[in-house]
Amino acid sequence: MLTLLKRLWLVPVVLGGWELLARSLDIAYLPEPSLILIRMYDMWLSGPYILTEEAIENFVPSLVRVTGAWAVAVVVGVTLGVALGRTAWLADFVQPLVEFARAVPPPVMLPLFLVLFTMGTQVQVATIVFGIIWPILLNSIDGARSVDRLKVETATVFGVPASLRIFRIILPSAAPKIFAGLRLSVSLALILMVISELKGSTEGIGYLLNLANNTADMPAIWAGVLVLGVLGFVLNSLFLMVERRVLAWHRDAHRVA
């Protein structure tokens, strides 16, 4: 609890300063945090079971999309990245295509996905996956290439099957760099979730932001921004908990060294 207070002490200070600044300036585009919280409560937290029907209908689809798309990107990115990292000729063949594709801004692909897929979840998932797969893929390639060659050769000499070499040697050794890419992808996934829901969607947090923007409802817009910030903080904290547990051996090894 003390650690949490140390990390969050600046939040009430910023909110208090924001409240005073907004009241003194009286600008429509900068509403007071108190007004934003009231609007947030009315829209999403005043239901019979805390969450309102509007919150459930829009928050749940966004969470399902972003977690599902992230899971797909992790499986594809890590699998392909390890394969490219351990196979030099395949990496040389695919590398130009990877460099070209990752240079394309994901929002540019949204109109194409609208044509290729049915409007709705498929478009959002495709946009998120396309945008977040690159840090996962590139870090997986780098991690697979950095595996100690002696360990792999020793396992090969002793007849260790390829599947065991991958799961017992390559993936654990590459895990620190893979997790670095995964952490970057979490924040990117939230950004692309909102972008993909701003167009061609009838539900989701991005849809609510677009609706509030069309009606010039500034407290609702700021409420959506606040929800995204809290969601990003929670997802990042959960990811760090998993990362610390999975990579505990890595930190212990560095302490011993």
Summary of the structure (lengths in Angstrom):
residues: 257
radius of gyration: 22.4
end to end distance: 31.6
largest distance: 74.4
contacts: 767
relative contact order: 0.11
helix: 83%
strand: 1%
